[in-house]
Amino acid sequence: MSITLGEPKKTSNFFKKPVENGQAVVRVVPWIEKYRPKSINEIASQTEVVLFFTKVLETNDLPNMLFYGPPGTGKTSSILALARDLFGFDKLKNRVLELNASDERGIQVIRDKVKAFAQLSVGQTYHKLTKSILPPYKLIVLDEADNMTSSAQAALRRLMESSLSTTRFCLICNYVTKIIDPIISRCSSFYFKPLSPNECLSRLIYIRDQENLSISTENLEFLVNYSDGDLRKAIMRMQSCRYYINTINKQDLIEICGIIPEEFAVRIYRLLDELPVETIQDISRDFYYEGYSLSKFMVQFQEYILTCSTIQDTQKAQILIKLSDVDKMLSDGADEFLQLMSILSHVVKVTKDANQ
């Protein structure tokens, strides 16, 4: 039995601007939310997705969708922007259900929240701005769907079939290989590629100008280079810059990005020149006390190994294999201090073997 949704209730006082001494109090909003695209016209890059969304708005014909790709490439922002254009901001609460599947990943959530919302039918209502009739379906957004259990995905597959007349689904994930094939075959799949450096830079320059932030374009380029196409990461790091009183310099960005300083990294690189093994524990202890991230160091060390001309290819291969093993151990919860000592010991061993 389906239930018809009525018009949304009046907005509660919670969503109104708080007033103190007769003046509105400005809420502090993270920049990733403040500058999130409000319309499909504001979506950065992802040309194919924007063209598809444009057709959807023209025809109201929306299939089930699967968005996948690296973090920070606009997957969630894009579908929410489409929902605003498709239903209007005032109808979002009645027409859109957004769940983070990493927190609510079991089959019970599919049976309770998702199924209950999917079975609701919608009446004929009109878009507040365009005055056109809204499409006769709702939208369920399942973020981080690759964290859902296999039983939950199987239940979702059956629900996608039974509620097609009233509901559309959008699944968002980083790893499409973790989604079962029956769901993939029922969705239009879109890959969200990492944003190019120029696209990231132009967005950061816009935010810098809007926020009157004292940071040079050269330093913004440095920030982009260490964000790996993740615009969300770049914006969050940029917001951290606002708490510096003076003009932001490169050293400030190195601290914000968690990059291992060059003077410390050199101590490790010297191990490739046969430094005594006794220094390994000292380096590891200093690394640990400084609070550096081993994962970020491994990325830096990998780049150094690949570009170093004084190391033989066989040495590079052995060290890179060790780094891949440690990366797996870290993902399984291994101790960073012990794993760093393991890497450095292996580097010394490989260097000594090559010189014998």
C-alpha positions as CSV (number, residue, x, y, z in Angstrom):
1,M,0.0,0.0,0.0
2,S,1.5,3.3,-1.0
3,I,1.2,6.6,0.8
4,T,1.0,9.9,-0.9
5,L,3.3,12.7,0.2
6,G,1.7,16.0,0.9
7,E,3.3,19.4,0.7
8,P,6.2,20.0,3.1
9,K,5.6,21.6,6.4
10,K,6.7,25.1,7.2
11,T,10.4,25.4,8.0
12,S,11.1,25.2,11.7
13,N,13.0,27.9,13.6
14,F,16.1,25.8,13.6
15,F,16.8,26.7,10.0
16,K,16.3,30.4,10.5
17,K,19.2,32.7,11.3
18,P,19.7,33.0,15.0
19,V,19.3,36.5,16.4
20,E,21.3,38.0,19.2
21,N,20.8,41.6,20.5
22,G,18.7,42.3,17.4
23,Q,21.4,41.2,14.9
24,A,21.6,38.0,12.9
25,V,24.4,35.7,14.0
26,V,26.5,34.4,11.1
27,R,26.9,30.6,11.2
28,V,30.4,29.3,10.6
29,V,30.2,27.0,7.6
30,P,33.0,24.8,6.3
31,W,34.1,26.1,2.9
32,I,33.5,22.7,1.3
33,E,29.8,23.3,2.1
34,K,29.8,27.0,1.5
35,Y,31.2,26.6,-2.0
36,R,29.4,23.3,-2.9
37,P,27.7,23.6,-6.3
38,K,24.1,24.6,-5.9
39,S,23.2,23.9,-9.6
40,I,24.6,21.6,-12.3
41,N,25.9,24.7,-14.0
42,E,28.4,25.2,-11.2
43,I,29.9,21.6,-11.4
44,A,33.6,21.8,-12.1
45,S,34.9,19.5,-14.8
46,Q,32.9,16.2,-15.3
47,T,31.6,17.3,-18.7
48,E,29.8,14.0,-19.6
49,V,27.9,14.1,-16.3
50,V,26.8,17.7,-16.8
51,L,25.6,16.9,-20.3
52,F,23.7,13.9,-19.0
53,F,22.1,16.0,-16.2
54,T,21.1,18.6,-18.7
55,K,19.1,16.0,-20.7
56,V,17.5,14.8,-17.5
57,L,16.3,18.2,-16.7
58,E,14.8,18.6,-20.2
59,T,13.0,15.2,-20.2
60,N,12.6,14.3,-16.5
61,D,13.8,10.9,-17.4
62,L,16.2,9.8,-14.7
63,P,17.6,6.2,-14.6
64,N,19.2,4.5,-11.6
65,M,22.8,5.8,-11.4
66,L,26.2,4.6,-10.1
67,F,28.9,7.3,-9.5
68,Y,32.4,6.0,-8.8
69,G,35.8,7.6,-8.7
70,P,38.4,9.0,-6.3
71,P,37.4,11.1,-3.3
72,G,36.9,14.8,-3.7
73,T,35.9,14.7,-7.4
74,G,32.3,15.9,-6.9
75,K,30.2,12.8,-6.9
76,T,28.0,13.7,-3.9
77,S,27.9,17.4,-4.8
78,S,26.8,16.6,-8.4
79,I,23.8,14.5,-7.5
80,L,22.7,17.0,-4.8
81,A,23.0,19.8,-7.4
82,L,20.8,17.8,-9.8
83,A,18.3,17.2,-7.0
84,R,18.0,20.9,-6.4
85,D,17.5,21.7,-10.0
86,L,15.1,18.8,-10.5
87,F,12.8,19.2,-7.5
88,G,13.5,22.7,-6.2
89,F,15.1,23.5,-2.8
90,D,11.7,23.5,-1.0
91,K,10.8,19.9,-2.1
92,L,14.2,18.3,-1.2
93,K,13.1,17.0,2.2
94,N,10.1,15.2,0.7
95,R,11.7,14.0,-2.5
96,V,15.3,13.1,-1.5
97,L,16.7,10.6,1.0
98,E,20.5,10.7,1.6
99,L,22.2,8.0,3.6
100,N,25.8,7.3,4.2
101,A,26.2,3.6,3.7
102,S,29.4,3.4,5.6
103,D,27.6,4.2,8.8
104,E,24.3,2.4,7.9
105,R,25.6,-0.5,5.9
106,G,23.5,-3.5,7.0
107,I,20.5,-5.2,5.6
108,Q,18.2,-3.8,8.3
109,V,18.7,-0.3,7.1
110,I,17.6,-1.3,3.6
111,R,14.6,-3.0,5.1
112,D,13.6,-0.1,7.3
113,K,14.7,3.3,6.1
114,V,15.2,2.8,2.4
115,K,12.2,0.5,1.8
116,A,9.9,2.7,3.8
117,F,10.9,5.8,1.8
118,A,10.9,3.9,-1.5
119,Q,7.3,2.8,-1.0
120,L,6.0,6.3,-0.6
121,S,4.3,7.6,-3.7
122,V,4.3,11.3,-4.7
123,G,1.4,13.5,-5.7
124,Q,1.4,16.0,-8.5
125,T,3.3,19.1,-7.4
126,Y,5.0,22.0,-9.2
127,H,8.5,23.4,-9.2
128,K,8.6,26.6,-7.3
129,L,10.7,28.5,-9.8
130,T,9.9,27.0,-13.2
131,K,6.3,26.2,-12.3
132,S,6.6,22.9,-14.2
133,I,5.2,19.6,-13.0
134,L,7.8,17.7,-10.9
135,P,8.8,14.3,-12.0
136,P,6.7,11.5,-10.5
137,Y,9.5,9.9,-8.5
138,K,11.7,10.3,-5.5
139,L,15.5,10.0,-5.3
140,I,17.5,7.9,-2.8
141,V,21.2,8.7,-2.6
142,L,23.4,6.0,-1.0
143,D,26.9,7.5,-0.4
144,E,29.9,5.2,0.1
145,A,27.9,2.3,-1.1
146,D,31.0,0.2,-1.5
147,N,30.9,-0.2,2.3
148,M,27.5,-2.0,2.2
149,T,27.5,-5.7,3.1
150,S,26.8,-8.2,0.4
151,S,23.4,-9.1,1.9
152,A,22.4,-5.4,2.0
153,Q,23.3,-5.0,-1.6
154,A,21.3,-8.1,-2.5
155,A,18.3,-6.6,-0.7
156,L,18.8,-3.3,-2.4
157,R,18.8,-5.0,-5.8
158,R,15.4,-6.4,-5.2
159,L,14.1,-3.1,-3.9
160,M,15.4,-1.3,-7.0
161,E,13.3,-3.6,-9.1
162,S,10.1,-3.4,-7.1
163,S,10.1,0.4,-6.6
164,L,11.0,1.5,-10.1
165,S,7.7,3.3,-10.6
166,T,8.1,5.6,-7.6
167,T,11.9,5.8,-6.8
168,R,15.3,6.3,-8.5
169,F,18.5,5.3,-6.8
170,C,22.0,6.9,-7.0
171,L,24.8,4.9,-5.5
172,I,28.1,6.6,-4.9
173,C,31.4,4.8,-4.2
174,N,35.1,4.9,-4.6
175,Y,35.7,1.3,-5.6
176,V,33.2,0.0,-8.2
177,T,34.6,-3.5,-7.8
178,K,33.0,-3.8,-4.4
179,I,29.5,-3.3,-5.9
180,I,27.8,-6.6,-7.0
181,D,27.2,-7.1,-10.7
182,P,23.3,-7.2,-10.5
183,I,23.3,-3.7,-9.1
184,I,25.9,-2.4,-11.7
185,S,23.8,-3.8,-14.5
186,R,20.7,-1.9,-13.3
187,C,22.5,1.5,-13.2
188,S,23.9,4.0,-15.6
189,S,27.5,4.2,-14.5
190,F,29.6,7.4,-14.5
191,Y,33.3,7.7,-13.7
192,F,34.3,10.9,-11.9
193,K,37.9,11.6,-12.9
194,P,40.3,13.6,-10.7
195,L,40.2,17.3,-11.4
196,S,43.0,18.7,-13.5
197,P,45.4,21.1,-11.8
198,N,44.1,24.1,-13.8
199,E,40.5,23.3,-12.7
200,C,41.5,23.0,-9.1
201,L,43.6,26.2,-9.2
202,S,40.8,28.3,-10.8
203,R,38.4,27.2,-8.0
204,L,40.9,27.9,-5.3
205,I,41.6,31.4,-6.7
206,Y,37.9,32.1,-6.7
207,I,37.5,31.1,-3.1
208,R,40.7,33.0,-2.1
209,D,39.2,36.2,-3.7
210,Q,35.9,35.7,-2.0
211,E,37.4,35.1,1.4
212,N,40.2,37.8,1.1
213,L,42.8,35.3,1.9
214,S,46.5,36.4,1.8
215,I,48.0,33.6,-0.2
216,S,49.8,33.8,-3.5
217,T,48.9,32.0,-6.7
218,E,52.2,30.2,-6.6
219,N,51.4,28.8,-3.2
220,L,48.0,27.8,-4.4
221,E,49.7,25.8,-7.2
222,F,51.8,24.1,-4.5
223,L,48.6,23.3,-2.6
224,V,47.0,21.8,-5.8
225,N,50.1,19.7,-6.5
226,Y,49.8,18.0,-3.1
227,S,46.0,17.4,-3.4
228,D,46.1,14.8,-6.1
229,G,43.0,16.0,-7.9
230,D,41.0,16.0,-4.7
231,L,39.3,19.4,-4.6
232,R,37.7,18.8,-1.3
233,K,41.1,18.2,0.3
234,A,42.5,21.3,-1.3
235,I,39.7,23.5,-0.1
236,M,39.9,22.1,3.5
237,R,43.7,22.8,3.6
238,M,43.1,26.3,2.2
239,Q,40.6,27.0,4.9
240,S,43.2,26.0,7.5
241,C,45.3,28.9,6.0
242,R,42.9,31.5,7.3
243,Y,44.0,31.0,10.9
244,Y,47.5,32.2,10.0
245,I,47.8,35.9,10.9
246,N,50.5,36.8,8.3
247,T,50.7,36.1,4.6
248,I,50.9,32.3,4.0
249,N,54.3,31.1,2.8
250,K,55.4,27.7,1.5
251,Q,56.6,26.5,5.0
252,D,53.1,27.0,6.4
253,L,51.7,24.9,3.5
254,I,54.2,22.2,4.2
255,E,52.9,22.0,7.8
256,I,49.3,22.1,6.7
257,C,49.7,19.4,4.1
258,G,51.7,17.2,6.5
259,I,54.6,17.0,4.1
260,I,57.8,15.6,5.6
261,P,60.3,18.5,5.6
262,E,63.2,18.1,3.2
263,E,65.9,18.4,6.0
264,F,64.3,15.4,7.7
265,A,63.8,13.4,4.5
266,V,67.5,13.8,3.7
267,R,68.3,11.9,6.9
268,I,66.4,8.9,5.4
269,Y,67.7,9.3,1.9
270,R,71.3,9.0,3.3
271,L,70.5,5.4,4.3
272,L,70.9,4.7,0.6
273,D,74.6,5.6,0.9
274,E,75.2,2.9,3.6
275,L,74.7,4.8,6.9
276,P,75.3,2.6,10.0
277,V,72.3,0.6,11.0
278,E,72.4,2.1,14.5
279,T,70.9,5.3,13.2
280,I,67.7,3.6,12.1
281,Q,66.2,3.6,15.6
282,D,67.1,7.3,16.1
283,I,65.5,8.3,12.8
284,S,62.4,6.3,13.5
285,R,62.0,7.7,17.0
286,D,62.4,11.3,15.8
287,F,59.9,10.6,13.0
288,Y,57.4,9.3,15.5
289,Y,57.8,12.2,18.0
290,E,57.4,14.8,15.3
291,G,54.0,13.2,14.5
292,Y,54.7,12.7,10.7
293,S,52.4,10.4,8.8
294,L,54.1,7.2,7.6
295,S,51.6,6.9,4.7
296,K,52.5,10.4,3.4
297,F,56.2,9.7,3.8
298,M,55.9,6.5,1.8
299,V,54.4,8.5,-1.1
300,Q,57.3,11.0,-0.9
301,F,59.9,8.2,-0.6
302,Q,58.4,6.4,-3.6
303,E,58.7,9.5,-5.8
304,Y,62.3,9.9,-4.6
305,I,63.2,6.3,-5.4
306,L,61.7,6.4,-8.8
307,T,63.6,9.6,-9.8
308,C,66.9,8.8,-8.1
309,S,69.6,8.2,-10.7
310,T,72.1,6.7,-8.2
311,I,70.0,3.6,-7.4
312,Q,69.9,0.5,-9.6
313,D,66.6,-0.7,-11.0
314,T,66.9,-3.9,-9.0
315,Q,67.3,-1.9,-5.8
316,K,64.3,0.2,-6.7
317,A,62.2,-2.8,-7.3
318,Q,63.1,-4.4,-4.0
319,I,62.4,-1.2,-2.1
320,L,59.1,-0.6,-3.9
321,I,57.9,-4.1,-3.1
322,K,58.7,-3.5,0.5
323,L,56.7,-0.3,0.5
324,S,53.7,-2.1,-1.0
325,D,53.9,-4.7,1.8
326,V,54.0,-2.1,4.5
327,D,51.1,-0.2,2.9
328,K,49.0,-3.4,3.2
329,M,50.1,-3.9,6.8
330,L,49.2,-0.3,7.7
331,S,45.7,-0.8,6.3
332,D,45.4,-3.9,8.5
333,G,46.3,-1.8,11.6
334,A,50.0,-2.4,12.0
335,D,52.2,-0.1,14.2
336,E,53.7,2.8,12.3
337,F,56.9,3.0,14.3
338,L,57.7,-0.7,13.8
339,Q,56.8,-0.5,10.1
340,L,59.1,2.5,9.6
341,M,62.0,0.7,11.2
342,S,61.2,-2.2,8.9
343,I,61.4,0.0,5.8
344,L,64.6,1.6,6.8
345,S,66.2,-1.7,7.7
346,H,65.2,-3.1,4.4
347,V,66.7,0.0,2.6
348,V,70.0,-0.5,4.4
349,K,70.0,-4.2,3.6
350,V,69.3,-3.6,-0.1
351,T,72.0,-1.0,-0.3
352,K,74.6,-3.2,1.3
353,D,73.8,-6.2,-0.9
354,A,74.1,-4.0,-4.0
355,N,77.6,-2.8,-2.9
356,Q,79.0,-6.2,-2.2
